[in-house]
Amino acid sequence: MDGKAKKRLEVIQKRLEKLRLQLSGALKQNDDPQEVADLRKEIETLEAEARRLRES
C-alpha cells in the first residue's frame, strides 16, 4: 500500500467514525427515516472503499 492509499484510508476511517456517531444519534431521534438510510448507504460505500484499499 502506497502513501496515498494509507492517507486515504486514514481519512475514510475518521469519516466512518463521525458517520457512525451521526447514525447513532439519528436512530435515537428517528425524526427523519431518510437520514438514517442515507447515513447507512454512505457508511457502506466508505467501508467498501476501505476494504478495496486494504486488499490492494
SETIKOL-269080 format. One record per residue: residue in one letter; x, y negated, z of N, C-alpha, C in turn. Coordinates in steps of 0.05 Angstrom, whole numbers. Layout:
SETIKOL-269080
+------+--------+--------+--------+--------+--------+--------+--------+--------+--------+
: code :   n.xx :   n.yy :   n.zz :  ca.xx :  ca.yy :  ca.zz :   c.xx :   c.yy :   c.zz :
+------+--------+--------+--------+--------+--------+--------+--------+--------+--------+
:    A :      X :      Y :      Z :      X :      Y :      Z :      X :      Y :      Z :
...
+------+--------+--------+--------+--------+--------+--------+--------+--------+--------+
end
This chain:
SETIKOL-269080
+------+--------+--------+--------+--------+--------+--------+--------+--------+--------+
: code :   n.xx :   n.yy :   n.zz :  ca.xx :  ca.yy :  ca.zz :   c.xx :   c.yy :   c.zz :
+------+--------+--------+--------+--------+--------+--------+--------+--------+--------+
:    M :     17 :     24 :      0 :      0 :      0 :      0 :     18 :    -25 :      0 :
:    D :     13 :    -42 :    -19 :     30 :    -66 :    -20 :     20 :    -88 :     -1 :
:    G :     35 :   -109 :      1 :     28 :   -131 :     20 :      1 :   -144 :     15 :
:    K :     -5 :   -147 :    -11 :    -30 :   -160 :    -18 :    -54 :   -142 :     -9 :
:    A :    -52 :   -116 :    -12 :    -73 :    -98 :     -4 :    -75 :    -98 :     27 :
:    K :    -53 :    -98 :     41 :    -53 :    -99 :     70 :    -67 :   -124 :     80 :
:    K :    -61 :   -146 :     68 :    -73 :   -172 :     76 :   -103 :   -171 :     71 :
:    R :   -111 :   -160 :     48 :   -140 :   -158 :     41 :   -154 :   -140 :     61 :
:    L :   -141 :   -118 :     69 :   -152 :   -100 :     88 :   -156 :   -114 :    115 :
:    E :   -137 :   -130 :    123 :   -139 :   -145 :    148 :   -163 :   -164 :    147 :
:    V :   -166 :   -178 :    125 :   -188 :   -197 :    121 :   -215 :   -182 :    122 :
:    I :   -216 :   -159 :    109 :   -240 :   -143 :    109 :   -247 :   -134 :    138 :
:    Q :   -227 :   -125 :    153 :   -232 :   -116 :    180 :   -243 :   -138 :    198 :
:    K :   -232 :   -162 :    195 :   -242 :   -185 :    211 :   -271 :   -192 :    203 :
:    R :   -276 :   -191 :    177 :   -303 :   -197 :    167 :   -323 :   -176 :    176 :
:    L :   -315 :   -151 :    176 :   -332 :   -130 :    185 :   -339 :   -133 :    215 :
:    E :   -319 :   -141 :    230 :   -324 :   -145 :    259 :   -346 :   -167 :    263 :
:    K :   -343 :   -189 :    249 :   -363 :   -211 :    251 :   -390 :   -202 :    241 :
:    L :   -391 :   -187 :    219 :   -417 :   -178 :    208 :   -430 :   -159 :    227 :
:    R :   -415 :   -141 :    240 :   -427 :   -122 :    259 :   -439 :   -137 :    283 :
:    L :   -426 :   -158 :    291 :   -438 :   -174 :    313 :   -463 :   -188 :    304 :
:    Q :   -463 :   -198 :    280 :   -487 :   -211 :    269 :   -510 :   -191 :    267 :
:    L :   -503 :   -167 :    257 :   -523 :   -146 :    254 :   -535 :   -139 :    281 :
:    S :   -518 :   -137 :    301 :   -528 :   -130 :    328 :   -548 :   -151 :    337 :
:    G :   -541 :   -176 :    334 :   -559 :   -198 :    342 :   -584 :   -198 :    326 :
:    A :   -582 :   -193 :    300 :   -606 :   -193 :    282 :   -624 :   -171 :    290 :
:    L :   -613 :   -148 :    297 :   -630 :   -125 :    305 :   -645 :   -131 :    332 :
:    K :   -632 :   -146 :    349 :   -644 :   -153 :    375 :   -667 :   -173 :    371 :
:    Q :   -663 :   -193 :    354 :   -683 :   -213 :    349 :   -705 :   -203 :    330 :
:    N :   -696 :   -190 :    309 :   -715 :   -179 :    290 :   -734 :   -199 :    278 :
:    D :   -724 :   -224 :    274 :   -741 :   -245 :    262 :   -744 :   -241 :    232 :
:    D :   -722 :   -234 :    219 :   -722 :   -232 :    190 :   -711 :   -205 :    182 :
:    P :   -729 :   -187 :    174 :   -720 :   -160 :    166 :   -702 :   -160 :    142 :
:    Q :   -704 :   -180 :    124 :   -687 :   -182 :    101 :   -658 :   -188 :    109 :
:    E :   -655 :   -203 :    131 :   -628 :   -209 :    141 :   -613 :   -184 :    149 :
:    V :   -628 :   -166 :    163 :   -616 :   -141 :    172 :   -608 :   -124 :    147 :
:    A :   -625 :   -123 :    127 :   -618 :   -108 :    103 :   -594 :   -119 :     89 :
:    D :   -593 :   -146 :     87 :   -571 :   -159 :     74 :   -544 :   -154 :     89 :
:    L :   -545 :   -156 :    115 :   -521 :   -151 :    131 :   -512 :   -122 :    128 :
:    R :   -530 :   -103 :    128 :   -523 :    -75 :    125 :   -510 :    -70 :     97 :
:    K :   -521 :    -82 :     77 :   -511 :    -79 :     50 :   -483 :    -90 :     48 :
:    E :   -478 :   -114 :     59 :   -452 :   -126 :     58 :   -431 :   -109 :     74 :
:    I :   -440 :    -99 :     96 :   -422 :    -81 :    112 :   -414 :    -57 :     96 :
:    E :   -434 :    -44 :     83 :   -428 :    -20 :     67 :   -409 :    -27 :     44 :
:    T :   -413 :    -49 :     31 :   -395 :    -58 :      9 :   -367 :    -61 :     19 :
:    L :   -363 :    -75 :     41 :   -337 :    -80 :     52 :   -323 :    -54 :     62 :
:    E :   -339 :    -37 :     74 :   -328 :    -11 :     83 :   -318 :      5 :     59 :
:    A :   -333 :      5 :     37 :   -325 :     19 :     13 :   -299 :      8 :      1 :
:    E :   -297 :    -19 :      1 :   -273 :    -31 :     -9 :   -249 :    -25 :      9 :
:    A :   -253 :    -25 :     35 :   -232 :    -18 :     54 :   -223 :     11 :     50 :
:    R :   -242 :     29 :     46 :   -235 :     57 :     41 :   -219 :     60 :     16 :
:    R :   -227 :     46 :     -5 :   -212 :     47 :    -31 :   -184 :     36 :    -27 :
:    L :   -180 :     15 :    -12 :   -154 :      4 :     -8 :   -136 :     23 :      8 :
:    R :   -147 :     37 :     28 :   -132 :     56 :     43 :   -123 :     80 :     27 :
:    E :   -140 :     88 :      8 :   -134 :    111 :     -8 :   -113 :    105 :    -30 :
:    S :   -111 :     80 :    -38 :    -92 :     74 :    -59 :    -63 :     71 :    -50 :
+------+--------+--------+--------+--------+--------+--------+--------+--------+--------+
end
